[in-house]
Amino acid sequence: MPYRYGQRWHGKLRKPIGEITEAEAERRFTHGPFFSVSKVGDPSGGAVPDFTLSIDPDGMYVGSIFYDEFGSEVKKYHFDEEAARPGHLFLREVVVTVYPDGQDKWLSLRDSKAHRSLLFQPDGRARSYLAVKGEPAAKVEEFTDVDVSAHWVPMITFGDWDRFGEHREPGLPG
């Protein structure tokens, strides 16, 4: 599968914004600024990527974005460096976005009907935040003793995109 590099992926246009070469992405991986890489099946354009990664210099932060068949963002993972375990990134947050039934085109995040954010800490604490459009308040839940052992992953290296494009389903107690 080919990869396309840029500042970020534009879901509606189905192409990278500020597209750059792989050589420029490799330079940015070491020297900055951040860049994105999208795994696309059809390099000629118009395809929805399997995933897009947003990467800070030296891989200190990696954001993984996944899409539905229309190119709308449906899931995000946020990995960041954590001092507790050098050489590894920690899966800090998972965000799931839900769109209206009967969706038949690309929709922006503001068109979503609900989203859930799961925020994890290395010590096993977690917070779930569920917001539904039209509801007066979000539902917030706190958890302790969450098994976060699978949240640790070795640091990303240049070209190691597919490992961060894997779907991960972290669990909460109960």
N, C-alpha and C positions, 0 to 999 in steps of 0.2 A: 504494500500500500504506500502511496506517496504521502509526503508530509508537506504542508504549506505553512510558512512562517510569516509573522507580522506582529503588529501591536496587539491585536485581538481579532477574534472572529466576528463577523457581522452576520447574524442569523437570517435577517431578511434578505440581504444581498447574496448570502452564501459565498462569501469570500473573505480573505483576511483584509483588515484595514491596515494600510501602510505596509504592504507586503514587502518582505526582505528575502534575501537568498539564504541558503543553508550556511554558507560561509559567514555571512553577517550574523546569523543567529548564533553560530559557534563563538564568534568574537564577543557577542553580548552575553553569552553564558558566563564568560570569565570577567568581562570588564563592564557590563551593563550598557544601556539600561535594560529593564525587563523586556521580554518578548513572549509571543505565544507560538505554539505549534499545534496544528490541526491535522488529524489523520483523516484523509479523504480518499474515497474509492475512485472517484472520477476527477483527475487533475485538470480537466478542461473547464471545470466550474459547474455550479448549479447543484452539486451534491451536498447533502447534509453530512457533516463529519461524524465519524465514530465517536470522537472526543476532541476537545481542545484543552491544552495545558497552558496556563500562564506561569511563567518561570522568572524568578528573581535571579540576579547574578549569583553564581556559584551554587544555585539550587537551594538557597536558604528558605525559599517559599515555593510551593507548587500548588496551583489551583487546577483541579480537573473539572471540566464542564461536559455534561452529556445532554443529548437532544432527543426530541421526539421526531417522528417522520417528517414534520413540517419545519424543523430547525429551531423550534422553541426550546429554551433551556428548561430541563426537567430535574436535573440533579447536579449538585456541586460538592466537591470535596476540597477542603482546605488543609494542606499539610504545611507545617512550619518547623523550623529548627527549634530544638528544645535542649537547654543546657544539661538536663538530667541524663541525657544519653547522647554524647558526642558521636558524630558520624551518622546520625539517624534523623529522620523527620517524623513528626508526630501528627497523626490524623486528628486535627483539632475540631473540625466542624463538618457536618453533613447537612446540606440544605436540599429539601425536596419541594418542588413546585408543581401544583396541580392547576390545570386549565379547564374551562367549561366543557361539559359534555357536548358532543357534536362538533368539536373543533375541526376545521377543514383547511386551515391555513396557518402561516407563521403568526404567533402572537408574542408580544413583548411581555416582560415580567409584570408590568402594570396591568396587563389583561388577565392575569392569573386569578383564580378563585380562592386559592389557599396556599400556604407554604408552612413547612415545618423545618425548624432548625434544631439540630442536636449539637450541643457544644460540650466537648470532653476535656477533662484535665488529666494529666499523667497520674495523679494520685487516686483516680477512680471516681472522682465526682463528675456528674453530668447534669445538664439542664436541657429540657425539651421545651421548645417554644412553638406553639401552634397558633397560627393566625388565619382566620377565615374571613374573606371579604364580606362586609355587611354585619358581622357579629360585633357586639359592643366592646369585647375585650378578648385578648389572646389568652390561651390556656398555657400556663407555665408549670412545669413539674421539675422537681429536683431529685437527683438520685445519688446514692453513695455506693461504694463497693462495686462499681462497674468494672468488669474485666476489660481492660484496655491493652492487654498484651499484644493483640493483633493490630493495634494502631501504630506501632513502631515499624518503620520501613527504612532500609538503608538509603542514604542520600542518593539523589538522582545524579546521574552522569550524563554528559551530552550524548544524545541519541537513544537514551534509555526511556523512550516515551511510552511504549506499550505497557510497561509495568505500572505506570501511573494512570493509564487509561483503562485499568481493570475496575469493574464494579465491586464495591465493598459494601457489605451490609452490617455495620456495627450494631450490636444489640444492647438493649437496656434491661435491667432486672424487671421481673414481673411480666 
